[in-house]
């Protein structure tokens, strides 16, 4: 059988070249040439394949709603992020930093699915089958329907999958398998894209869900082209400090569910354990007696989570003060500091400011603005905020407080955890009242009023 020919195609303009070029001769882009298998039509260059079973356009109202039964995952936090289970024939890409726990989480999920979804084929392209067995013994996992294959040739992997007929296929990792038709090394852009395309072509007609494990680059994205994330049905990221206690599973793309849900796990000796109540876990070690500490209520999908926000201000030793945020957007932190200087009058121009979200959770929504501002003011004035108070609100450039969505859910979660007072923006002209949950609502119009109420 003749070897397939390959060509190098620019990912920016589509120009092709028989050899690799560092710079595209057409558009001038650097490092954009990717090795791709050359497609040839049967019957010559100008021949067109005969149309067999040509599909016809149909009216939208004439189409029936197809009900697809999902495969439930016994791990509830993973099932929540997936949107209610695995869809047959879907490709799910799981990425994360090295050592964060991707393989551990997937092995735990596959061992549990092997008892409910039938045989599972775990392709370990990085480790030997014996190494996978050692990890399973350490995690206390067993299963006669969990089959392990140590292979890097994708053709051999798909042949074994056809013989095994699994109900679920795992590829760990997609950067270590290869196809023989492409001469570049495994993990290159061309290899990763072609391997993913062939796995997708194999899985879709057979209605077999596939979990792909992928490495990430220094920028925190999946290694390989961005088109890889467009080819799969769902992209999940496992985040957190590899030396920390908690891991956050977040969906950045999901064709069959929401991308707002997160799953919280705790790294233990027996693997990753589910954290059913993240708010209690994140606030477990909070003392509440130190200045510069407040509690924010953030929404991750439909789940309210209470987290501790810490801030530290200190006189700078250099001409340019430093602003650093861990778990927060640095540009958002600089904006809040500028509002505190201009609208509140806090002299923070000569202060180094450090902010941190305890627990490894990253907050992106602006509802935590008020909690961050109160933490900075508390640290600067060296006065603690009442430990039974939470803060919810978005801060505008003029120092005004703006309302946030799903406030009732946030208040119910704060009341359930024993907090008694919450500082919120004004709504419909009301300045304050007690809610049905027993919380004292302190409604303030500006960040200056909020600091006066909470810090003094």
Protein Blocks (a to p, Z undefined) as FASTA:
>chain_A
ZZdddddddfklopacfbdcfbdfklopahkaccddddddehijkbccddehiacdddfk
lpccddddddddfblklmmmnoopacehiacdddddehilpmmmmmmmmmmmmmmnopad
dddfkbcfklmmmmmmmnopacfklccdddfbfklmmmmmmmnopabdcdddfklgccfk
bmbdehiaklmmmmmmmmmmmmmmnopacdddddddfkopaedjfklmmmpmbdcddedj
fkbmbdcdddfbdfkbcfkbccdddddfkbcaddfblmlmmmmmpnolaghiacddddeh
jaccdddddddddddfbfbdcdddehiafklmmmmmmmmmmmnopafklcccddddehhi
acfbfklmmmmmmmmmmmmnopacdfkbccdddddfkopacddehklmmmmmmmmnopab
dcdddeehiabdcdfkopacdddfbfklmmmmmnZZ
